[in-house]
Amino acid sequence: MSGPYRDPEILVCPACEAGLRAFVRGRLCCDACGGVMLPLADLTNAIAEDVGRPPVLAFVDLGRRARKCPRCNELMHESQLTAAVDELQERLEPQLDRCIEHGVWFDADELAKVLEVVRRDLLPRGRVTLKGIVEGLVDMEAGYWSRRFPK
């Protein structure tokens, strides 16, 4: 799918160059490699829903990557995500690919790693689980579709 004659309507995975599937509110996923691109607001909202207040998320840019944003085709930034909830702050692994305009690309299992660190180190004990965050994202998507196509 790469090359000078690539169809501009086909969104290409920055990790494996397979076609991407678009779903609710700007999210993209790659069925071939398991990667996902989320708008930053989705990540913030998933965490905020469980702790009752939004976290402060910040990025430390480490330079440009060879990977391009599937939406705008600009080189993404290699970034380290830092998250803070109240007085707790953590630099989250792994390093992520970020398009300032369109969101964060998570390779397979990177989103789970980020959420696991959040669950373990930043959120009050006993208040959230990785399962709860994933269920929150699914509920957000289901709510979107039920509002868009009421019965």
C-alpha positions in Angstrom: 0.0 0.0 0.0 3.0 2.3 0.2 4.4 4.2 -2.8 3.6 7.2 -4.9 0.2 5.9 -6.1 -1.4 5.0 -2.8 -5.1 5.7 -2.7 -5.5 8.8 -0.4 -8.8 7.4 0.9 -7.2 4.3 2.3 -5.7 4.9 5.8 -2.4 3.1 6.2 -1.1 1.6 9.5 2.1 3.3 10.5 3.5 0.1 12.0 2.8 -2.5 9.3 1.3 -0.6 6.3 -1.9 -2.6 6.2 -5.2 -0.8 5.8 -6.8 0.7 8.9 -10.4 0.4 10.0 -12.0 3.6 11.3 -14.5 3.5 14.1 -16.2 6.0 16.5 -14.9 9.5 17.1 -11.6 9.4 15.1 -10.3 6.1 16.5 -8.4 3.8 14.0 -7.4 0.2 14.4 -5.2 -2.2 12.5 -6.6 -5.7 12.3 -3.3 -7.0 10.9 -1.0 -5.9 13.7 -3.3 -4.9 16.6 -2.3 -1.3 16.7 -4.8 1.5 17.5 -4.8 5.3 17.2 -6.8 7.2 19.7 -7.6 10.9 20.1 -6.0 12.0 23.3 -9.5 13.0 24.7 -10.5 9.3 24.6 -7.6 8.2 26.8 -8.1 11.1 29.2 -11.9 10.4 29.4 -11.4 6.7 30.1 -9.1 7.5 33.0 -11.3 10.4 34.3 -14.4 8.2 34.3 -12.9 5.9 36.9 -11.2 8.4 39.2 -13.9 11.1 39.0 -11.6 13.8 37.7 -9.5 14.2 34.6 -5.8 13.3 34.8 -3.2 15.8 33.5 -1.5 14.2 30.5 1.7 15.6 29.0 4.1 14.5 26.4 7.9 14.8 26.3 8.9 14.8 22.7 12.0 12.8 21.9 12.2 13.7 18.2 10.5 12.8 14.9 9.9 9.2 13.9 10.0 7.6 10.5 6.3 6.7 11.1 3.7 8.9 9.5 0.3 9.8 10.9 -2.3 7.8 9.0 -4.7 10.8 8.8 -2.4 13.7 7.7 0.7 11.8 6.5 3.0 14.0 8.6 5.9 12.4 10.6 4.8 11.6 14.1 6.7 12.5 17.3 8.3 9.8 19.4 7.0 10.8 22.8 7.0 9.8 26.4 3.7 10.2 28.1 3.5 11.6 31.6 0.3 11.3 33.6 -0.7 12.9 36.9 -3.7 12.4 39.1 -3.8 14.6 42.1 -0.4 14.4 43.7 0.6 11.2 42.0 2.6 11.5 38.8 4.2 8.8 36.6 6.2 8.6 33.4 4.5 5.9 31.4 6.2 3.3 29.3 6.4 2.6 26.4 7.5 5.4 24.1 4.6 6.3 21.8 4.1 7.8 18.4 2.0 11.0 18.5 0.5 13.3 15.9 -0.2 16.6 17.6 -3.4 17.0 15.7 -4.8 13.5 15.4 -3.8 11.5 18.5 -1.6 8.8 19.8 -0.6 5.6 18.0 -0.4 2.5 20.2 1.3 -0.6 18.8 -0.2 -3.9 19.8 -0.3 -4.2 23.7 1.1 -0.7 24.3 -2.3 0.7 25.3 -2.7 -2.2 27.8 0.8 -1.4 29.2 -0.1 2.3 29.7 -3.4 1.5 31.3 -1.8 -1.1 33.6 0.7 1.4 34.9 -2.1 3.9 35.4 -4.1 1.3 37.3 -1.1 0.2 39.4 0.6 3.5 40.2 -1.7 6.5 39.7 -5.2 5.6 40.6 -6.5 5.1 44.1 -6.2 1.5 45.1 -9.3 -0.6 44.6 -11.1 2.0 42.4 -10.3 0.9 38.9 -9.2 -2.1 36.9 -7.9 -2.5 33.4 -11.1 -4.3 32.7 -13.1 -1.3 34.0 -11.2 1.1 31.7 -11.7 -1.1 28.6 -15.4 -1.5 29.5 -15.6 2.3 29.8 -14.3 2.7 26.3 -16.7 0.1 25.0 -19.6 1.8 26.9 -18.6 5.2 25.4 -18.7 3.6 21.9 -22.1 1.9 22.6 -23.5 5.2 23.9 -22.4 6.9 20.8 -24.2 4.4 18.5 -27.4 4.4 20.6 -27.6 8.2 20.4 -26.9 8.2 16.7 -29.3 5.4 15.9 -32.1 5.4 18.5 -34.5 2.5 18.5 
